[in-house]
Amino acid sequence: MGLFNIESANAKTLQTEAPTTAPSMDIAQVLVSTIFGTCKLKYSVGEIVYESVLIMSGRSGTMRTRYFNTDSGKIEAVDQMMLLKPDPKGLLILGYNPVYAGTSLKNLTYSPDNFFFSVTPDGSATFINCDDRKQCSPVNVEEIK
């Protein structure tokens, strides 16, 4: 169903059927969408371009990112865990625990990536990255089938 095979809650049912008991969890947890799929992402921080492969399976996933590290003068790769969170304006995909690719060794200099995705009523889509240092960039997305 479009980008990442997004599956959302049934809005008609939620609007027309009153719950018989008070919900025990936050309503945002009930309404969160799930994402299944793999895509290539390209974004930048300053002059450095980052290329990532994001794999989502429901509300969690992983991402591997390649970039040129100006401090080491080498191409490096980092893996991070990803978590889908609801937002009134769209979907947030939050990165955490960045490690050197293929290891469990924490990368202390890499700022975790966070993505915001939304589709407005007119059909236009927005996909941006803002890392934990609040450095933001538009994201190019290519779905991998």
HELIX and SHEET records of a PDB file:
HELIX    1   1 LEU A    3  ASN A    5  5                                   3    
HELIX    2   2 ALA A   11  THR A   16  1                                   6    
HELIX    3   3 ILE A   27  LEU A   31  1                                   5    
SHEET    1   A 9 CYS A 136  PRO A 138  0                                        
SHEET    2   A 9 ALA A 125  CYS A 130 -1                                        
SHEET    3   A 9 ASN A 114  VAL A 119 -1                                        
SHEET    4   A 9 GLY A  90  TYR A 100 -1                                        
SHEET    5   A 9 LYS A  74  ASP A  87 -1                                        
SHEET    6   A 9 SER A  60  ASN A  69 -1                                        
SHEET    7   A 9 ILE A  48  GLY A  58 -1                                        
SHEET    8   A 9 ILE A  35  VAL A  45 -1                                        
SHEET    9   A 9 ASN A 140  ILE A 144 -1                                        
END                                                                             
